[in-house]
Amino acid sequence: AHAVELLHEGIPLPLIQRQLGHAHLSTTGTYLQGIDTEEIISTVHARRAPMMHASAGLTL
């Protein structure tokens, strides 16, 4: 149930995997079996890619 809630909130699957402490994404997938595949895909695609400042990590 927790994994499903996280997914519905738009949390990326690898982050859900880490939150649940799973070594393999396939284990996390087991908890998401009751969800329609299209729903998972649309949730993941709806997320914006993380953005980084162009100067992140640069020292001047």
N, CA, C and O atoms as a GROMACS GRO file, in nm:
protein
  240
    1ALA      N    1   0.082  -0.119   0.000
    1ALA     CA    2   0.000   0.000   0.000
    1ALA      C    3   0.086   0.126   0.000
    1ALA      O    4   0.055   0.223  -0.068
    2HIS      N    5   0.196   0.123   0.076
    2HIS     CA    6   0.284   0.240   0.083
    2HIS      C    7   0.347   0.268  -0.053
    2HIS      O    8   0.354   0.384  -0.095
    3ALA      N    9   0.392   0.163  -0.121
    3ALA     CA   10   0.453   0.180  -0.254
    3ALA      C   11   0.352   0.239  -0.352
    3ALA      O   12   0.387   0.324  -0.433
    4VAL      N   13   0.229   0.195  -0.344
    4VAL     CA   14   0.124   0.245  -0.432
    4VAL      C   15   0.098   0.392  -0.404
    4VAL      O   16   0.083   0.472  -0.497
    5GLU      N   17   0.093   0.430  -0.277
    5GLU     CA   18   0.072   0.570  -0.241
    5GLU      C   19   0.185   0.657  -0.294
    5GLU      O   20   0.161   0.765  -0.348
    6LEU      N   21   0.308   0.610  -0.279
    6LEU     CA   22   0.423   0.686  -0.329
    6LEU      C   23   0.415   0.703  -0.480
    6LEU      O   24   0.443   0.811  -0.533
    7LEU      N   25   0.378   0.596  -0.549
    7LEU     CA   26   0.366   0.602  -0.694
    7LEU      C   27   0.259   0.702  -0.736
    7LEU      O   28   0.279   0.780  -0.829
    8HIS      N   29   0.145   0.701  -0.668
    8HIS     CA   30   0.036   0.794  -0.699
    8HIS      C   31   0.077   0.938  -0.672
    8HIS      O   32   0.023   1.031  -0.734
    9GLU      N   33   0.172   0.958  -0.581
    9GLU     CA   34   0.221   1.093  -0.552
    9GLU      C   35   0.324   1.137  -0.655
    9GLU      O   36   0.372   1.251  -0.652
   10GLY      N   37   0.360   1.046  -0.747
   10GLY     CA   38   0.454   1.082  -0.852
   10GLY      C   39   0.600   1.056  -0.819
   10GLY      O   40   0.689   1.105  -0.888
   11ILE      N   41   0.624   0.980  -0.713
   11ILE     CA   42   0.762   0.949  -0.675
   11ILE      C   43   0.820   0.851  -0.777
   11ILE      O   44   0.755   0.752  -0.810
   12PRO      N   45   0.942   0.877  -0.828
   12PRO     CA   46   1.003   0.786  -0.925
   12PRO      C   47   1.026   0.646  -0.867
   12PRO      O   48   1.054   0.631  -0.748
   13LEU      N   49   1.015   0.546  -0.952
   13LEU     CA   50   1.029   0.407  -0.906
   13LEU      C   51   1.162   0.379  -0.836
   13LEU      O   52   1.161   0.312  -0.732
   14PRO      N   53   1.276   0.427  -0.887
   14PRO     CA   54   1.401   0.400  -0.814
   14PRO      C   55   1.402   0.459  -0.673
   14PRO      O   56   1.463   0.403  -0.583
   15LEU      N   57   1.334   0.572  -0.654
   15LEU     CA   58   1.325   0.631  -0.521
   15LEU      C   59   1.236   0.547  -0.430
   15LEU      O   60   1.266   0.530  -0.312
   16ILE      N   61   1.128   0.494  -0.485
   16ILE     CA   62   1.042   0.403  -0.408
   16ILE      C   63   1.121   0.279  -0.369
   16ILE      O   64   1.112   0.231  -0.256
   17GLN      N   65   1.200   0.228  -0.463
   17GLN     CA   66   1.284   0.111  -0.436
   17GLN      C   67   1.375   0.137  -0.317
   17GLN      O   68   1.384   0.054  -0.226
   18ARG      N   69   1.443   0.252  -0.316
   18ARG     CA   70   1.532   0.285  -0.205
   18ARG      C   71   1.456   0.304  -0.075
   18ARG      O   72   1.500   0.258   0.031
   19GLN      N   73   1.340   0.371  -0.082
   19GLN     CA   74   1.259   0.396   0.038
   19GLN      C   75   1.219   0.265   0.104
   19GLN      O   76   1.217   0.254   0.226
   20LEU      N   77   1.187   0.165   0.021
   20LEU     CA   78   1.144   0.035   0.074
   20LEU      C   79   1.262  -0.056   0.107
   20LEU      O   80   1.243  -0.162   0.167
   21GLY      N   81   1.383  -0.016   0.069
   21GLY     CA   82   1.502  -0.095   0.101
   21GLY      C   83   1.520  -0.217   0.012
   21GLY      O   84   1.582  -0.315   0.054
   22HIS      N   85   1.467  -0.212  -0.109
   22HIS     CA   86   1.479  -0.325  -0.201
   22HIS      C   87   1.609  -0.316  -0.280
   22HIS      O   88   1.644  -0.210  -0.331
   23ALA      N   89   1.680  -0.428  -0.290
   23ALA     CA   90   1.803  -0.432  -0.368
   23ALA      C   91   1.773  -0.432  -0.518
   23ALA      O   92   1.854  -0.382  -0.597
   24HIS      N   93   1.659  -0.486  -0.556
   24HIS     CA   94   1.624  -0.499  -0.698
   24HIS      C   95   1.489  -0.432  -0.725
   24HIS      O   96   1.395  -0.443  -0.646
   25LEU      N   97   1.482  -0.362  -0.838
   25LEU     CA   98   1.359  -0.294  -0.876
   25LEU      C   99   1.246  -0.394  -0.898
   25LEU      O  100   1.129  -0.360  -0.880
   26SER      N  101   1.280  -0.516  -0.937
   26SER     CA  102   1.177  -0.618  -0.959
   26SER      C  103   1.103  -0.650  -0.829
   26SER      O  104   0.985  -0.684  -0.832
   27THR      N  105   1.172  -0.640  -0.717
   27THR     CA  106   1.107  -0.663  -0.587
   27THR      C  107   1.003  -0.554  -0.563
   27THR      O  108   0.892  -0.583  -0.518
   28THR      N  109   1.039  -0.430  -0.593
   28THR     CA  110   0.946  -0.319  -0.578
   28THR      C  111   0.826  -0.339  -0.669
   28THR      O  112   0.712  -0.312  -0.631
   29GLY      N  113   0.852  -0.388  -0.790
   29GLY     CA  114   0.746  -0.413  -0.886
   29GLY      C  115   0.642  -0.511  -0.835
   29GLY      O  116   0.525  -0.502  -0.871
   30THR      N  117   0.685  -0.603  -0.749
   30THR     CA  118   0.593  -0.700  -0.690
   30THR      C  119   0.482  -0.629  -0.613
   30THR      O  120   0.367  -0.671  -0.615
   31TYR      N  121   0.518  -0.522  -0.545
   31TYR     CA  122   0.421  -0.448  -0.465
   31TYR      C  123   0.331  -0.360  -0.550
   31TYR      O  124   0.229  -0.310  -0.502
   32LEU      N  125   0.367  -0.342  -0.675
   32LEU     CA  126   0.289  -0.256  -0.764
   32LEU      C  127   0.210  -0.336  -0.866
   32LEU      O  128   0.156  -0.279  -0.961
   33GLN      N  129   0.202  -0.467  -0.848
   33GLN     CA  130   0.136  -0.554  -0.945
   33GLN      C  131  -0.012  -0.523  -0.962
   33GLN      O  132  -0.066  -0.546  -1.070
   34GLY      N  133  -0.078  -0.472  -0.862
   34GLY     CA  134  -0.220  -0.443  -0.873
   34GLY      C  135  -0.252  -0.318  -0.952
   34GLY      O  136  -0.368  -0.287  -0.976
   35ILE      N  137  -0.148  -0.245  -0.994
   35ILE     CA  138  -0.168  -0.120  -1.066
   35ILE      C  139  -0.154  -0.146  -1.215
   35ILE      O  140  -0.067  -0.222  -1.257
   36ASP      N  141  -0.238  -0.083  -1.292
   36ASP     CA  142  -0.233  -0.094  -1.437
   36ASP      C  143  -0.100  -0.041  -1.488
   36ASP      O  144  -0.055   0.066  -1.446
   37THR      N  145  -0.036  -0.114  -1.578
   37THR     CA  146   0.094  -0.076  -1.634
   37THR      C  147   0.089   0.063  -1.697
   37THR      O  148   0.182   0.142  -1.681
   38GLU      N  149  -0.018   0.093  -1.767
   38GLU     CA  150  -0.031   0.225  -1.829
   38GLU      C  151  -0.034   0.335  -1.724
   38GLU      O  152   0.017   0.445  -1.747
   39GLU      N  153  -0.093   0.306  -1.609
   39GLU     CA  154  -0.098   0.406  -1.502
   39GLU      C  155   0.043   0.433  -1.449
   39GLU      O  156   0.078   0.548  -1.423
   40ILE      N  157   0.123   0.328  -1.434
   40ILE     CA  158   0.260   0.344  -1.388
   40ILE      C  159   0.339   0.427  -1.489
   40ILE      O  160   0.409   0.522  -1.453
   41ILE      N  161   0.327   0.391  -1.616
   41ILE     CA  162   0.401   0.461  -1.721
   41ILE      C  163   0.360   0.608  -1.728
   41ILE      O  164   0.446   0.695  -1.739
   42SER      N  165   0.231   0.635  -1.722
   42SER     CA  166   0.186   0.774  -1.731
   42SER      C  167   0.231   0.855  -1.609
   42SER      O  168   0.262   0.973  -1.622
   43THR      N  169   0.236   0.793  -1.493
   43THR     CA  170   0.283   0.861  -1.372
   43THR      C  171   0.430   0.896  -1.386
   43THR      O  172   0.471   1.008  -1.353
   44VAL      N  173   0.509   0.801  -1.433
   44VAL     CA  174   0.653   0.825  -1.450
   44VAL      C  175   0.676   0.933  -1.556
   44VAL      O  176   0.760   1.021  -1.536
   45HIS      N  177   0.605   0.926  -1.667
   45HIS     CA  178   0.624   1.024  -1.773
   45HIS      C  179   0.574   1.163  -1.734
   45HIS      O  180   0.622   1.262  -1.788
   46ALA      N  181   0.481   1.171  -1.643
   46ALA     CA  182   0.429   1.301  -1.600
   46ALA      C  183   0.528   1.377  -1.513
   46ALA      O  184   0.518   1.498  -1.497
   47ARG      N  185   0.623   1.305  -1.456
   47ARG     CA  186   0.722   1.369  -1.370
   47ARG      C  187   0.820   1.450  -1.453
   47ARG      O  188   0.860   1.409  -1.561
   48ARG      N  189   0.856   1.564  -1.402
   48ARG     CA  190   0.957   1.645  -1.469
   48ARG      C  191   1.094   1.589  -1.433
   48ARG      O  192   1.115   1.539  -1.323
   49ALA      N  193   1.186   1.599  -1.526
   49ALA     CA  194   1.323   1.555  -1.500
   49ALA      C  195   1.386   1.648  -1.396
   49ALA      O  196   1.361   1.768  -1.398
   50PRO      N  197   1.466   1.593  -1.306
   50PRO     CA  198   1.532   1.678  -1.207
   50PRO      C  199   1.623   1.779  -1.278
   50PRO      O  200   1.691   1.745  -1.375
   51MET      N  201   1.624   1.899  -1.228
   51MET     CA  202   1.706   2.003  -1.290
   51MET      C  203   1.823   2.038  -1.198
   51MET      O  204   1.812   2.034  -1.076
   52MET      N  205   1.934   2.072  -1.261
   52MET     CA  206   2.054   2.114  -1.189
   52MET      C  207   2.097   2.250  -1.242
   52MET      O  208   2.084   2.275  -1.362
   53HIS      N  209   2.146   2.334  -1.158
   53HIS     CA  210   2.200   2.462  -1.205
   53HIS      C  211   2.323   2.434  -1.290
   53HIS      O  212   2.399   2.341  -1.262
   54ALA      N  213   2.343   2.513  -1.392
   54ALA     CA  214   2.456   2.494  -1.483
   54ALA      C  215   2.589   2.500  -1.409
   54ALA      O  216   2.687   2.438  -1.452
   55SER      N  217   2.594   2.573  -1.299
   55SER     CA  218   2.720   2.587  -1.226
   55SER      C  219   2.733   2.488  -1.110
   55SER      O  220   2.828   2.496  -1.033
   56ALA      N  221   2.640   2.395  -1.098
   56ALA     CA  222   2.643   2.300  -0.986
   56ALA      C  223   2.772   2.218  -0.991
   56ALA      O  224   2.805   2.159  -1.093
   57GLY      N  225   2.842   2.216  -0.882
   57GLY     CA  226   2.963   2.136  -0.871
   57GLY      C  227   3.088   2.205  -0.925
   57GLY      O  228   3.197   2.149  -0.915
   58LEU      N  229   3.074   2.323  -0.981
   58LEU     CA  230   3.190   2.394  -1.034
   58LEU      C  231   3.246   2.488  -0.929
   58LEU      O  232   3.172   2.555  -0.858
   59THR      N  233   3.376   2.492  -0.920
   59THR     CA  234   3.439   2.588  -0.830
   59THR      C  235   3.510   2.692  -0.915
   59THR      O  236   3.580   2.660  -1.011
   60LEU      N  237   3.492   2.815  -0.877
   60LEU     CA  238   3.551   2.925  -0.953
   60LEU      C  239   3.671   2.980  -0.884
   60LEU      O  240   3.734   3.074  -0.933
   0.00000   0.00000   0.00000
